[in-house]
Protein backbone atom coordinates (compact mmCIF):
# COMPACT_ATOMS: atom_id res chain seq x y z
CA UNK A 1 0.00 0.00 0.00
CA UNK A 2 1.53 3.37 -0.98
CA UNK A 3 2.22 5.86 1.77
CA UNK A 4 0.56 9.29 1.73
CA UNK A 5 2.62 12.40 1.15
CA UNK A 6 1.92 15.92 2.34
CA UNK A 7 1.07 17.99 -0.76
CA UNK A 8 3.07 21.02 0.38
CA UNK A 9 6.22 19.54 1.88
CA UNK A 10 6.39 16.29 -0.09
CA UNK A 11 7.16 14.43 3.14
CA UNK A 12 5.43 11.22 4.05
CA UNK A 13 2.64 11.66 6.58
CA UNK A 14 3.05 9.91 9.89
CA UNK A 15 1.22 6.57 9.89
CA UNK A 16 1.22 6.08 13.64
CA UNK A 17 1.09 9.37 15.53
CA UNK A 18 2.17 9.51 19.16
CA UNK A 19 -1.44 9.98 20.30
CA UNK A 20 -2.40 6.63 18.74
CA UNK A 21 0.54 4.83 20.35
CA UNK A 22 -0.28 6.29 23.77
CA UNK A 23 -3.95 5.38 23.32
CA UNK A 24 -2.92 1.80 22.50
CA UNK A 25 -1.03 1.54 25.80
CA UNK A 26 -3.94 3.05 27.74
CA UNK A 27 -6.39 0.73 25.98
CA UNK A 28 -4.98 -2.31 27.77
CA UNK A 29 -4.99 -0.76 31.23
CA UNK A 30 -2.02 1.58 31.07
CA UNK A 31 0.61 -1.17 30.92
CA UNK A 32 1.20 -2.89 27.59
CA UNK A 33 3.75 -5.11 25.91
CA UNK A 34 5.19 -4.14 22.57
CA UNK A 35 3.08 -6.92 21.04
CA UNK A 36 -0.09 -5.42 22.59
CA UNK A 37 0.72 -2.09 20.94
CA UNK A 38 1.55 -3.82 17.64
CA UNK A 39 -1.84 -5.55 17.67
CA UNK A 40 -3.73 -2.37 18.59
CA UNK A 41 -2.05 -0.27 15.89
CA UNK A 42 -1.93 -2.92 13.19
CA UNK A 43 1.75 -2.08 12.68
CA UNK A 44 4.88 -4.15 12.49
CA UNK A 45 6.60 -5.06 15.75
CA UNK A 46 9.64 -2.97 14.81
CA UNK A 47 7.51 0.11 14.06
CA UNK A 48 5.68 -0.15 17.39
CA UNK A 49 8.97 -0.67 19.26
CA UNK A 50 10.63 2.32 17.60
CA UNK A 51 7.62 4.56 18.31
CA UNK A 52 7.59 3.45 21.96
CA UNK A 53 11.35 4.03 22.32
CA UNK A 54 10.93 7.52 20.89
CA UNK A 55 8.12 8.25 23.35
CA UNK A 56 10.30 6.93 26.16
CA UNK A 57 13.11 9.29 25.10
CA UNK A 58 10.57 12.15 25.27
CA UNK A 59 9.39 11.10 28.75
CA UNK A 60 5.89 10.15 27.58
CA UNK A 61 6.21 6.48 28.54
CA UNK A 62 8.52 4.42 30.67
CA UNK A 63 9.40 0.78 30.23
CA UNK A 64 10.36 -2.14 32.37
CA UNK A 65 11.81 -5.49 31.33
CA UNK A 66 9.73 -8.34 32.77
CA UNK A 67 10.94 -11.85 31.95
CA UNK A 68 11.31 -11.88 28.16
CA UNK A 69 9.02 -8.91 27.48
CA UNK A 70 9.22 -5.15 27.76
CA UNK A 71 6.20 -3.48 29.38
CA UNK A 72 5.37 0.13 28.57
CA UNK A 73 3.53 2.47 30.92
CA UNK A 74 2.16 5.93 30.09
CA UNK A 75 3.64 8.73 32.18
CA UNK A 76 0.61 10.69 33.35
CA UNK A 77 1.21 14.30 34.26
CA UNK A 78 0.10 15.40 37.71
CA UNK A 79 -1.57 18.53 36.37
CA UNK A 80 1.33 20.90 37.03
Rosetta blueprint (number, residue, H / E / L):
1 X L
2 X L
3 X L
4 X L
5 X E
6 X L
7 X L
8 X L
9 X L
10 X L
11 X L
12 X E
13 X L
14 X L
15 X L
16 X L
17 X L
18 X H
19 X H
20 X H
21 X H
22 X H
23 X H
24 X H
25 X H
26 X H
27 X H
28 X L
29 X L
30 X L
31 X E
32 X E
33 X E
34 X H
35 X H
36 X H
37 X H
38 X H
39 X H
40 X H
41 X H
42 X L
43 X L
44 X L
45 X H
46 X H
47 X H
48 X H
49 X H
50 X H
51 X H
52 X H
53 X H
54 X H
55 X H
56 X H
57 X H
58 X L
59 X L
60 X L
61 X E
62 X E
63 X E
64 X E
65 X E
66 X E
67 X L
68 X L
69 X E
70 X E
71 X E
72 X E
73 X E
74 X E
75 X L
76 X L
77 X L
78 X L
79 X L
80 X L
